[in-house]
Amino acid sequence: MTEPPILERVRRRLAAGTAQPTPHTVAAALRAEQHVAGSDTVLALVDQLRSETRGAGVLDPLLATPGVTDVLVNGADEVYLDRGRGLERSSVRFADEESVRRLAQRLAAQAGRRLDDASPWVDARLADGTRLHAVLAPLARPGTLVSLRVPARRSFSLDELRVVGALTDETAGVLRRIIAARAAFVVTGGTGSGKTTLLAALLAEVDPGERIVVVEDATELRPDHPHVVGLEARPANVEGAGLVTVRDLVRQALRMRPDRLVVGEVRGAEVVDLLAALNTGHEGGCGTLHANSTGDVPARFEALGVAAGLPRDAVHSQLASSLDLVVHVGRGRDGTRRVEQVAVLQRTPDGIVTCVPALTAGASGVEKGPGEARLRAVLG
């Protein structure tokens, strides 16, 4: 049987004696293992062992990289980051699968969650706001998978998004008018398309005298606005108690005198309460929704509403009378996130809601669609 590497043997000795990794304790462990090492080796081992007990260990430099949004670990040998230009493979490597597993379990413990063979996945938020998702091997392959979503370190204004190419002058102007008109809307797009970034920029345009109440599964929205309060959902603890859902919080938010009710991401039964709220005088409500195009939005709402117990015709009826617009963002092959389309909702004679393009941003500029007249009516 092959002897474990010296790092693992030192780690076991320190763990057995509950000693912290210091030059003295590491040197003593090396002597006990009858391993001769110089001071440079001792200090390197101390740094390695300390990195395993603090922060995200070897991932900390990636998480601190300017502009990083995601760090993804696919087993011991594949670590990727995304800093706005698509996924890039990094030079970071783990010593072995056990090292990835230890990191995932330690991060889960920091969030007060359990991660082991009996509970092999976790979805939690760390103290600094980073979103953690992990699945242990052998359920995951090629090894334990760790996904870290880094919260935005700052909010962007619409002007800044225009400068980087996410908006044109025309679309920026339309978005400002949407906020001023207190239209109800959702920002749609795929994962990592910039929905939350755009929504935060839009909320920064809300009149400073208005109160914004944000409900989220995990805190991500940080709009630059003087009056923002937030409610964050909570998973059940290891005993299965203490669950607080987004739907629970939407109901509470309605009692908090919101001028703007915001649901960070509509993806569950909260769609029922949100549509009901927007139908009862809560103007200017908004949120984000995963969808590949504006045309997919009614079907997404239908699926969520029916799953929550609403009949199909009731979903479309509420949708038609509560939501005004859809703002769709996409991510080009060059990694640039941009507003691709603004669409209006229209009800067909059989009662089904469809999305009709009003403005579409393309390589040749902004083109008007069949819903442009309806958009002008909404914007006043």
ZIZI-V151462 format. One record per residue. N is the residue number from 1. RES is the residue in three letters. OMEGA is omega in whole degrees, 0 to 359 (none if undefined). NEAR is the number of other ideal C-beta (glycine too) atoms within 10 Angstrom. Layout:
# ZIZI-V151462
n->{N N}
res->{RES RES}
omega->{OMEGA OMEGA}
near->{NEAR NEAR}
This chain:
# ZIZI-V151462
n->{1 2 3 4 5 6 7 8 9 10 11 12 13 14 15 16 17 18 19 20 21 22 23 24 25 26 27 28 29 30 31 32 33 34 35 36 37 38 39 40 41 42 43 44 45 46 47 48 49 50 51 52 53 54 55 56 57 58 59 60 61 62 63 64 65 66 67 68 69 70 71 72 73 74 75 76 77 78 79 80 81 82 83 84 85 86 87 88 89 90 91 92 93 94 95 96 97 98 99 100 101 102 103 104 105 106 107 108 109 110 111 112 113 114 115 116 117 118 119 120 121 122 123 124 125 126 127 128 129 130 131 132 133 134 135 136 137 138 139 140 141 142 143 144 145 146 147 148 149 150 151 152 153 154 155 156 157 158 159 160 161 162 163 164 165 166 167 168 169 170 171 172 173 174 175 176 177 178 179 180 181 182 183 184 185 186 187 188 189 190 191 192 193 194 195 196 197 198 199 200 201 202 203 204 205 206 207 208 209 210 211 212 213 214 215 216 217 218 219 220 221 222 223 224 225 226 227 228 229 230 231 232 233 234 235 236 237 238 239 240 241 242 243 244 245 246 247 248 249 250 251 252 253 254 255 256 257 258 259 260 261 262 263 264 265 266 267 268 269 270 271 272 273 274 275 276 277 278 279 280 281 282 283 284 285 286 287 288 289 290 291 292 293 294 295 296 297 298 299 300 301 302 303 304 305 306 307 308 309 310 311 312 313 314 315 316 317 318 319 320 321 322 323 324 325 326 327 328 329 330 331 332 333 334 335 336 337 338 339 340 341 342 343 344 345 346 347 348 349 350 351 352 353 354 355 356 357 358 359 360 361 362 363 364 365 366 367 368 369 370 371 372 373 374 375 376 377 378 379 380}
res->{MET THR GLU PRO PRO ILE LEU GLU ARG VAL ARG ARG ARG LEU ALA ALA GLY THR ALA GLN PRO THR PRO HIS THR VAL ALA ALA ALA LEU ARG ALA GLU GLN HIS VAL ALA GLY SER ASP THR VAL LEU ALA LEU VAL ASP GLN LEU ARG SER GLU THR ARG GLY ALA GLY VAL LEU ASP PRO LEU LEU ALA THR PRO GLY VAL THR ASP VAL LEU VAL ASN GLY ALA ASP GLU VAL TYR LEU ASP ARG GLY ARG GLY LEU GLU ARG SER SER VAL ARG PHE ALA ASP GLU GLU SER VAL ARG ARG LEU ALA GLN ARG LEU ALA ALA GLN ALA GLY ARG ARG LEU ASP ASP ALA SER PRO TRP VAL ASP ALA ARG LEU ALA ASP GLY THR ARG LEU HIS ALA VAL LEU ALA PRO LEU ALA ARG PRO GLY THR LEU VAL SER LEU ARG VAL PRO ALA ARG ARG SER PHE SER LEU ASP GLU LEU ARG VAL VAL GLY ALA LEU THR ASP GLU THR ALA GLY VAL LEU ARG ARG ILE ILE ALA ALA ARG ALA ALA PHE VAL VAL THR GLY GLY THR GLY SER GLY LYS THR THR LEU LEU ALA ALA LEU LEU ALA GLU VAL ASP PRO GLY GLU ARG ILE VAL VAL VAL GLU ASP ALA THR GLU LEU ARG PRO ASP HIS PRO HIS VAL VAL GLY LEU GLU ALA ARG PRO ALA ASN VAL GLU GLY ALA GLY LEU VAL THR VAL ARG ASP LEU VAL ARG GLN ALA LEU ARG MET ARG PRO ASP ARG LEU VAL VAL GLY GLU VAL ARG GLY ALA GLU VAL VAL ASP LEU LEU ALA ALA LEU ASN THR GLY HIS GLU GLY GLY CYS GLY THR LEU HIS ALA ASN SER THR GLY ASP VAL PRO ALA ARG PHE GLU ALA LEU GLY VAL ALA ALA GLY LEU PRO ARG ASP ALA VAL HIS SER GLN LEU ALA SER SER LEU ASP LEU VAL VAL HIS VAL GLY ARG GLY ARG ASP GLY THR ARG ARG VAL GLU GLN VAL ALA VAL LEU GLN ARG THR PRO ASP GLY ILE VAL THR CYS VAL PRO ALA LEU THR ALA GLY ALA SER GLY VAL GLU LYS GLY PRO GLY GLU ALA ARG LEU ARG ALA VAL LEU GLY}
omega->{182 179 179 176 184 178 180 180 177 179 181 180 178 179 180 180 182 180 175 180 174 177 181 184 179 178 179 179 178 178 180 178 180 180 180 182 177 183 179 179 179 181 177 178 178 179 180 182 179 180 180 183 182 175 180 175 184 180 183 179 178 180 180 180 180 177 183 178 182 169 186 180 178 184 188 191 184 177 183 171 177 177 175 180 184 184 177 177 181 178 182 176 173 181 182 180 181 178 177 181 179 179 180 181 179 178 177 179 177 179 180 182 180 178 180 183 179 178 195 174 181 175 188 177 178 186 181 179 178 180 182 168 181 175 183 168 9 175 181 174 14 179 178 182 179 177 179 177 186 178 179 181 178 177 178 175 176 179 179 177 177 181 182 175 179 181 168 177 182 181 177 179 178 181 177 180 176 180 181 181 182 177 175 185 170 173 184 179 179 178 177 182 179 181 183 179 180 181 178 178 179 180 176 179 180 179 182 180 181 180 179 176 184 176 183 173 173 187 176 183 176 182 178 184 186 184 178 172 186 173 184 180 181 177 175 177 185 177 180 181 174 181 173 184 175 179 176 186 175 178 179 182 181 180 186 178 179 167 176 175 184 173 187 175 178 182 182 185 179 179 180 182 179 180 178 180 181 178 185 171 178 183 174 178 182 180 176 182 175 176 182 179 177 180 180 188 179 179 178 178 179 181 180 181 179 178 179 175 178 173 183 182 178 177 182 178 180 180 181 185 184 186 181 191 172 177 185 177 179 181 181 179 177 179 182 176 182 174 184 185 167 183 176 178 182 181 180 181 179 174 182 180 174 176 182 181 176 176 178 181 179 182 182 180 182 180 178 180 183 180 186 179 178 178 179 179 179 184 177 none}
near->{3 4 8 12 11 15 17 14 16 27 22 13 17 18 9 9 12 6 14 13 20 14 12 12 17 27 18 16 24 19 11 12 15 6 12 8 17 8 9 8 15 18 14 14 21 19 11 18 19 15 16 18 11 9 18 23 19 20 21 12 11 23 16 12 15 7 12 17 18 18 24 19 26 18 18 19 14 16 22 17 22 19 17 16 10 14 13 14 11 18 6 17 12 23 14 17 17 15 21 27 20 17 22 25 18 16 23 23 13 15 17 12 20 13 23 11 8 6 12 17 15 22 16 19 23 17 8 11 15 18 19 22 15 25 17 23 18 10 11 18 11 12 22 28 21 27 16 22 20 21 17 15 11 8 16 19 14 20 10 13 22 19 11 12 12 22 23 16 9 12 23 18 13 20 24 14 16 23 19 14 16 17 20 26 24 26 25 28 24 15 9 17 21 23 26 23 21 24 25 24 24 21 23 19 17 23 13 8 8 16 16 22 25 26 29 21 21 20 16 23 24 19 19 14 18 11 14 20 11 17 19 16 20 15 17 10 12 10 6 7 7 10 11 14 15 25 18 17 23 24 15 12 24 18 8 11 8 20 17 24 25 26 29 25 22 22 16 16 18 25 29 20 21 31 25 16 21 21 16 9 6 20 13 24 24 28 27 25 21 15 22 14 17 26 16 16 23 23 14 18 26 19 13 21 21 14 12 15 9 21 10 13 12 14 23 23 17 21 22 18 15 19 26 24 26 27 26 28 23 18 18 11 6 8 14 15 21 19 26 22 25 25 26 26 26 15 15 10 5 7 11 17 21 18 24 17 22 24 22 18 20 9 4 6 9 16 12 13 17 11 24 16 11 18 23 13 10 18 16 9}
